[in-house]
Amino acid sequence: MRFTVNRRSFVDHLTRVARLAASRAVRPTLLGVALSAAEGQFQATCHTNSGDVVAWGSRYGAASVDEPGQAIAPAAILRDTVKSLPGDTVTIETDDHDIAVSAAGGRSTIRQLGGVDDFPTEPDLGDEGLDVAWETVQPHVLAVAYAASTDRRRPILGGVCFAEGSTGLELVATDSYRLAVSETGIPYPAGLGRPLFPAKLLGTEIPRLTGGGEWGIIHKRDDGRWLTIAGDEGALTVRGIEGAFPNYRSLIPEATAHYATAPREAWLQALASAKTVAAGHVPVRVVSLNGSGVELTVVRQDVGGFTGYVEGSRSDMPEGMMMAFNWKYLSDAVAHGGDEPTLQIVDPAKPAVLRDGGRTNLIMPVRL
């Protein structure tokens, strides 16, 4: 294999895709990036298999290909080598054992990581499944992925659930302390069930890999659910997480007794002002002001306190009624909500709901 490519562009491609490569692995090829070149284009692919997360990520771009072929290189070493060389272009050339990286004034040799047959084979999923315009779905993914668990011992709660809602496809995530739901309005067949896909990959890696213009397909196969996303500059194939997602609908109250509403920016401004005092897990109190709005208060015995009015807020909570929330959880819910989220309250001791349009966030209160 021999091809020449823009050096800066190649470094960018390798940096993006190498995030999927393992930092430690029993099989050396899992540390690597699979390179291929043919017909004026190169492709760089990495694979991750960390138990419940199985995925292949690829980046591709234009190249001057003198000899097509394939090879596996250590991802981090190849990226750093290309980055360190001078010049505008870099040439990648392989023999049976080594990869030569050449640029103006420099040449490095890197040992290949075994044969190309040792690299995990990406499944051939075909084109059958539910087509979705991913550029339409991605904002809804970002609206809920923040609520997914980061605890690797709870893989099911680390996923974003695709489910049939009252208006079509809705996305859901929860870490058992908070819950986020976003209605997409996209038709969704019940036969696909409720597949789960890793929140981290969907929320961060897809934008980095695909480069825009994305289309996705949800595949239903005997070995589970799969999701493929393809864009102008890259692609991601990810296997669904096995297991049943909690019955989240039963957690959301159908009726509420009181509300407090304000523009999102006003909520965020008041919460930002309270941040210094509310560092860590110190709760922030939402207090009613006799129908004229709400204020946020924080009391921290070793530091001091904060009281701030939420500009433009309205409320029908009885005067002095109060609920307390984890500062970060409330801030995240407001930041990922709509333009004017409304806090709906059943009882100060029960979970509150932050709603705006098709976005719903359930937040557990903190007992003082």
Secondary structure as a PSIPRED ss2 file (coil, helix, strand):
# PSIPRED VFORMAT (PSIPRED V4.0)

   1 M C   1.000  0.000  0.000
   2 R E   0.000  0.000  1.000
   3 F E   0.000  0.000  1.000
   4 T E   0.000  0.000  1.000
   5 V E   0.000  0.000  1.000
   6 N E   0.000  0.000  1.000
   7 R H   0.000  1.000  0.000
   8 R H   0.000  1.000  0.000
   9 S H   0.000  1.000  0.000
  10 F H   0.000  1.000  0.000
  11 V H   0.000  1.000  0.000
  12 D H   0.000  1.000  0.000
  13 H H   0.000  1.000  0.000
  14 L H   0.000  1.000  0.000
  15 T H   0.000  1.000  0.000
  16 R H   0.000  1.000  0.000
  17 V H   0.000  1.000  0.000
  18 A H   0.000  1.000  0.000
  19 R C   1.000  0.000  0.000
  20 L C   1.000  0.000  0.000
  21 A C   1.000  0.000  0.000
  22 A C   1.000  0.000  0.000
  23 S C   1.000  0.000  0.000
  24 R C   1.000  0.000  0.000
  25 A C   1.000  0.000  0.000
  26 V C   1.000  0.000  0.000
  27 R C   1.000  0.000  0.000
  28 P H   0.000  1.000  0.000
  29 T H   0.000  1.000  0.000
  30 L H   0.000  1.000  0.000
  31 L H   0.000  1.000  0.000
  32 G E   0.000  0.000  1.000
  33 V E   0.000  0.000  1.000
  34 A E   0.000  0.000  1.000
  35 L E   0.000  0.000  1.000
  36 S E   0.000  0.000  1.000
  37 A E   0.000  0.000  1.000
  38 A E   0.000  0.000  1.000
  39 E C   1.000  0.000  0.000
  40 G C   1.000  0.000  0.000
  41 Q E   0.000  0.000  1.000
  42 F E   0.000  0.000  1.000
  43 Q E   0.000  0.000  1.000
  44 A E   0.000  0.000  1.000
  45 T E   0.000  0.000  1.000
  46 C E   0.000  0.000  1.000
  47 H E   0.000  0.000  1.000
  48 T E   0.000  0.000  1.000
  49 N E   0.000  0.000  1.000
  50 S C   1.000  0.000  0.000
  51 G C   1.000  0.000  0.000
  52 D C   1.000  0.000  0.000
  53 V C   1.000  0.000  0.000
  54 V E   0.000  0.000  1.000
  55 A E   0.000  0.000  1.000
  56 W E   0.000  0.000  1.000
  57 G E   0.000  0.000  1.000
  58 S E   0.000  0.000  1.000
  59 R E   0.000  0.000  1.000
  60 Y E   0.000  0.000  1.000
  61 G E   0.000  0.000  1.000
  62 A E   0.000  0.000  1.000
  63 A C   1.000  0.000  0.000
  64 S E   0.000  0.000  1.000
  65 V E   0.000  0.000  1.000
  66 D E   0.000  0.000  1.000
  67 E E   0.000  0.000  1.000
  68 P C   1.000  0.000  0.000
  69 G E   0.000  0.000  1.000
  70 Q E   0.000  0.000  1.000
  71 A E   0.000  0.000  1.000
  72 I E   0.000  0.000  1.000
  73 A E   0.000  0.000  1.000
  74 P E   0.000  0.000  1.000
  75 A H   0.000  1.000  0.000
  76 A H   0.000  1.000  0.000
  77 I H   0.000  1.000  0.000
  78 L H   0.000  1.000  0.000
  79 R H   0.000  1.000  0.000
  80 D H   0.000  1.000  0.000
  81 T H   0.000  1.000  0.000
  82 V H   0.000  1.000  0.000
  83 K H   0.000  1.000  0.000
  84 S H   0.000  1.000  0.000
  85 L C   1.000  0.000  0.000
  86 P C   1.000  0.000  0.000
  87 G C   1.000  0.000  0.000
  88 D C   1.000  0.000  0.000
  89 T E   0.000  0.000  1.000
  90 V E   0.000  0.000  1.000
  91 T E   0.000  0.000  1.000
  92 I E   0.000  0.000  1.000
  93 E E   0.000  0.000  1.000
  94 T E   0.000  0.000  1.000
  95 D C   1.000  0.000  0.000
  96 D C   1.000  0.000  0.000
  97 H C   1.000  0.000  0.000
  98 D E   0.000  0.000  1.000
  99 I E   0.000  0.000  1.000
 100 A E   0.000  0.000  1.000
 101 V E   0.000  0.000  1.000
 102 S E   0.000  0.000  1.000
 103 A E   0.000  0.000  1.000
 104 A C   1.000  0.000  0.000
 105 G C   1.000  0.000  0.000
 106 G E   0.000  0.000  1.000
 107 R E   0.000  0.000  1.000
 108 S E   0.000  0.000  1.000
 109 T E   0.000  0.000  1.000
 110 I E   0.000  0.000  1.000
 111 R E   0.000  0.000  1.000
 112 Q C   1.000  0.000  0.000
 113 L C   1.000  0.000  0.000
 114 G C   1.000  0.000  0.000
 115 G C   1.000  0.000  0.000
 116 V H   0.000  1.000  0.000
 117 D H   0.000  1.000  0.000
 118 D H   0.000  1.000  0.000
 119 F C   1.000  0.000  0.000
 120 P C   1.000  0.000  0.000
 121 T C   1.000  0.000  0.000
 122 E C   1.000  0.000  0.000
 123 P C   1.000  0.000  0.000
 124 D C   1.000  0.000  0.000
 125 L C   1.000  0.000  0.000
 126 G C   1.000  0.000  0.000
 127 D C   1.000  0.000  0.000
 128 E C   1.000  0.000  0.000
 129 G C   1.000  0.000  0.000
 130 L E   0.000  0.000  1.000
 131 D E   0.000  0.000  1.000
 132 V E   0.000  0.000  1.000
 133 A C   1.000  0.000  0.000
 134 W H   0.000  1.000  0.000
 135 E H   0.000  1.000  0.000
 136 T H   0.000  1.000  0.000
 137 V H   0.000  1.000  0.000
 138 Q H   0.000  1.000  0.000
 139 P H   0.000  1.000  0.000
 140 H H   0.000  1.000  0.000
 141 V H   0.000  1.000  0.000
 142 L H   0.000  1.000  0.000
 143 A H   0.000  1.000  0.000
 144 V H   0.000  1.000  0.000
 145 A H   0.000  1.000  0.000
 146 Y C   1.000  0.000  0.000
 147 A C   1.000  0.000  0.000
 148 A C   1.000  0.000  0.000
 149 S C   1.000  0.000  0.000
 150 T C   1.000  0.000  0.000
 151 D C   1.000  0.000  0.000
 152 R C   1.000  0.000  0.000
 153 R C   1.000  0.000  0.000
 154 R C   1.000  0.000  0.000
 155 P H   0.000  1.000  0.000
 156 I H   0.000  1.000  0.000
 157 L H   0.000  1.000  0.000
 158 G H   0.000  1.000  0.000
 159 G E   0.000  0.000  1.000
 160 V E   0.000  0.000  1.000
 161 C E   0.000  0.000  1.000
 162 F E   0.000  0.000  1.000
 163 A E   0.000  0.000  1.000
 164 E E   0.000  0.000  1.000
 165 G E   0.000  0.000  1.000
 166 S C   1.000  0.000  0.000
 167 T C   1.000  0.000  0.000
 168 G E   0.000  0.000  1.000
 169 L E   0.000  0.000  1.000
 170 E E   0.000  0.000  1.000
 171 L E   0.000  0.000  1.000
 172 V E   0.000  0.000  1.000
 173 A E   0.000  0.000  1.000
 174 T E   0.000  0.000  1.000
 175 D C   1.000  0.000  0.000
 176 S C   1.000  0.000  0.000
 177 Y C   1.000  0.000  0.000
 178 R E   0.000  0.000  1.000
 179 L E   0.000  0.000  1.000
 180 A E   0.000  0.000  1.000
 181 V E   0.000  0.000  1.000
 182 S E   0.000  0.000  1.000
 183 E E   0.000  0.000  1.000
 184 T C   1.000  0.000  0.000
 185 G C   1.000  0.000  0.000
 186 I C   1.000  0.000  0.000
 187 P C   1.000  0.000  0.000
 188 Y C   1.000  0.000  0.000
 189 P C   1.000  0.000  0.000
 190 A H   0.000  1.000  0.000
 191 G H   0.000  1.000  0.000
 192 L H   0.000  1.000  0.000
 193 G C   1.000  0.000  0.000
 194 R C   1.000  0.000  0.000
 195 P C   1.000  0.000  0.000
 196 L E   0.000  0.000  1.000
 197 F E   0.000  0.000  1.000
 198 P E   0.000  0.000  1.000
 199 A H   0.000  1.000  0.000
 200 K H   0.000  1.000  0.000
 201 L H   0.000  1.000  0.000
 202 L H   0.000  1.000  0.000
 203 G H   0.000  1.000  0.000
 204 T H   0.000  1.000  0.000
 205 E H   0.000  1.000  0.000
 206 I H   0.000  1.000  0.000
 207 P H   0.000  1.000  0.000
 208 R H   0.000  1.000  0.000
 209 L H   0.000  1.000  0.000
 210 T H   0.000  1.000  0.000
 211 G C   1.000  0.000  0.000
 212 G C   1.000  0.000  0.000
 213 G C   1.000  0.000  0.000
 214 E C   1.000  0.000  0.000
 215 W E   0.000  0.000  1.000
 216 G E   0.000  0.000  1.000
 217 I E   0.000  0.000  1.000
 218 I E   0.000  0.000  1.000
 219 H E   0.000  0.000  1.000
 220 K E   0.000  0.000  1.000
 221 R E   0.000  0.000  1.000
 222 D C   1.000  0.000  0.000
 223 D C   1.000  0.000  0.000
 224 G E   0.000  0.000  1.000
 225 R E   0.000  0.000  1.000
 226 W E   0.000  0.000  1.000
 227 L E   0.000  0.000  1.000
 228 T E   0.000  0.000  1.000
 229 I E   0.000  0.000  1.000
 230 A E   0.000  0.000  1.000
 231 G C   1.000  0.000  0.000
 232 D C   1.000  0.000  0.000
 233 E C   1.000  0.000  0.000
 234 G E   0.000  0.000  1.000
 235 A E   0.000  0.000  1.000
 236 L E   0.000  0.000  1.000
 237 T E   0.000  0.000  1.000
 238 V E   0.000  0.000  1.000
 239 R E   0.000  0.000  1.000
 240 G C   1.000  0.000  0.000
 241 I C   1.000  0.000  0.000
 242 E C   1.000  0.000  0.000
 243 G C   1.000  0.000  0.000
 244 A C   1.000  0.000  0.000
 245 F C   1.000  0.000  0.000
 246 P C   1.000  0.000  0.000
 247 N C   1.000  0.000  0.000
 248 Y H   0.000  1.000  0.000
 249 R H   0.000  1.000  0.000
 250 S H   0.000  1.000  0.000
 251 L H   0.000  1.000  0.000
 252 I C   1.000  0.000  0.000
 253 P C   1.000  0.000  0.000
 254 E C   1.000  0.000  0.000
 255 A C   1.000  0.000  0.000
 256 T C   1.000  0.000  0.000
 257 A C   1.000  0.000  0.000
 258 H E   0.000  0.000  1.000
 259 Y E   0.000  0.000  1.000
 260 A E   0.000  0.000  1.000
 261 T E   0.000  0.000  1.000
 262 A C   1.000  0.000  0.000
 263 P C   1.000  0.000  0.000
 264 R H   0.000  1.000  0.000
 265 E H   0.000  1.000  0.000
 266 A H   0.000  1.000  0.000
 267 W H   0.000  1.000  0.000
 268 L H   0.000  1.000  0.000
 269 Q H   0.000  1.000  0.000
 270 A H   0.000  1.000  0.000
 271 L H   0.000  1.000  0.000
 272 A H   0.000  1.000  0.000
 273 S H   0.000  1.000  0.000
 274 A H   0.000  1.000  0.000
 275 K C   1.000  0.000  0.000
 276 T C   1.000  0.000  0.000
 277 V C   1.000  0.000  0.000
 278 A C   1.000  0.000  0.000
 279 A C   1.000  0.000  0.000
 280 G C   1.000  0.000  0.000
 281 H C   1.000  0.000  0.000
 282 V C   1.000  0.000  0.000
 283 P E   0.000  0.000  1.000
 284 V E   0.000  0.000  1.000
 285 R E   0.000  0.000  1.000
 286 V E   0.000  0.000  1.000
 287 V E   0.000  0.000  1.000
 288 S E   0.000  0.000  1.000
 289 L C   1.000  0.000  0.000
 290 N C   1.000  0.000  0.000
 291 G C   1.000  0.000  0.000
 292 S C   1.000  0.000  0.000
 293 G C   1.000  0.000  0.000
 294 V E   0.000  0.000  1.000
 295 E E   0.000  0.000  1.000
 296 L E   0.000  0.000  1.000
 297 T E   0.000  0.000  1.000
 298 V E   0.000  0.000  1.000
 299 V E   0.000  0.000  1.000
 300 R E   0.000  0.000  1.000
 301 Q C   1.000  0.000  0.000
 302 D C   1.000  0.000  0.000
 303 V C   1.000  0.000  0.000
 304 G E   0.000  0.000  1.000
 305 G E   0.000  0.000  1.000
 306 F E   0.000  0.000  1.000
 307 T E   0.000  0.000  1.000
 308 G E   0.000  0.000  1.000
 309 Y E   0.000  0.000  1.000
 310 V C   1.000  0.000  0.000
 311 E C   1.000  0.000  0.000
 312 G C   1.000  0.000  0.000
 313 S C   1.000  0.000  0.000
 314 R E   0.000  0.000  1.000
 315 S E   0.000  0.000  1.000
 316 D C   1.000  0.000  0.000
 317 M C   1.000  0.000  0.000
 318 P C   1.000  0.000  0.000
 319 E C   1.000  0.000  0.000
 320 G C   1.000  0.000  0.000
 321 M C   1.000  0.000  0.000
 322 M E   0.000  0.000  1.000
 323 M E   0.000  0.000  1.000
 324 A E   0.000  0.000  1.000
 325 F E   0.000  0.000  1.000
 326 N E   0.000  0.000  1.000
 327 W H   0.000  1.000  0.000
 328 K H   0.000  1.000  0.000
 329 Y H   0.000  1.000  0.000
 330 L H   0.000  1.000  0.000
 331 S H   0.000  1.000  0.000
 332 D H   0.000  1.000  0.000
 333 A H   0.000  1.000  0.000
 334 V H   0.000  1.000  0.000
 335 A H   0.000  1.000  0.000
 336 H C   1.000  0.000  0.000
 337 G C   1.000  0.000  0.000
 338 G C   1.000  0.000  0.000
 339 D C   1.000  0.000  0.000
 340 E C   1.000  0.000  0.000
 341 P C   1.000  0.000  0.000
 342 T E   0.000  0.000  1.000
 343 L E   0.000  0.000  1.000
 344 Q E   0.000  0.000  1.000
 345 I E   0.000  0.000  1.000
 346 V C   1.000  0.000  0.000
 347 D C   1.000  0.000  0.000
 348 P C   1.000  0.000  0.000
 349 A C   1.000  0.000  0.000
 350 K C   1.000  0.000  0.000
 351 P C   1.000  0.000  0.000
 352 A E   0.000  0.000  1.000
 353 V E   0.000  0.000  1.000
 354 L E   0.000  0.000  1.000
 355 R E   0.000  0.000  1.000
 356 D E   0.000  0.000  1.000
 357 G C   1.000  0.000  0.000
 358 G C   1.000  0.000  0.000
 359 R E   0.000  0.000  1.000
 360 T E   0.000  0.000  1.000
 361 N E   0.000  0.000  1.000
 362 L E   0.000  0.000  1.000
 363 I E   0.000  0.000  1.000
 364 M C   1.000  0.000  0.000
 365 P C   1.000  0.000  0.000
 366 V C   1.000  0.000  0.000
 367 R C   1.000  0.000  0.000
 368 L C   1.000  0.000  0.000
